[in-house]
Amino acid sequence: MLTNNNITELGDLDALAKCPKLEYLSLIGNPITHKQYYRQYVIYKLKNVRVLDYRRVRKVVRKLVDNGLLARGDGPNSGEGGSR
């Protein structure tokens, strides 16, 4: 859990991609959770995360994000929660 740590930028999460065993992640209480495309970005960057902010990452959503069919911060927000 990284709740209430004042994480503000999506790029601040990139280092977590080097944690292959990271499956459960909560960033609740961080300003980053209010950014557009936050959830999609985390799903795209952290391939092994199965639960994000106490919500399961569905396989179909991960596949859509990985294939660029759901926004990752480079297009219109089209699903999986968007900003909180």
Long-range contacts (C-beta under 8 A, 24 or more apart in sequence): 1-25, 1-26, 2-26, 2-27, 2-30, 3-27, 3-28, 3-29, 3-30, 4-28, 4-29, 4-30, 5-29, 5-30, 6-30, 6-31, 7-31, 7-32, 8-32, 10-35, 10-37, 10-38, 10-41, 10-73, 13-41, 13-42, 13-45, 13-46, 14-45, 16-45, 16-46, 17-45, 17-46, 17-47, 20-48, 21-48, 22-46, 22-48, 22-49, 23-48, 23-49, 23-50, 23-51, 24-49, 24-50, 24-51, 25-49, 25-51, 25-52, 25-53, 26-52, 26-53, 26-54, 27-52, 27-53, 28-53, 28-54, 33-83, 33-84, 34-83, 34-84, 35-83, 36-73, 36-77, 36-82, 36-83, 37-71, 37-72, 37-73, 37-77, 37-82, 37-83, 38-82, 38-83, 38-84, 39-80, 39-81, 39-82, 39-83, 39-84, 40-65, 40-70, 40-71, 40-72, 40-73, 40-77, 40-80, 40-82, 41-72, 41-73, 43-80, 44-72, 53-84, 55-81
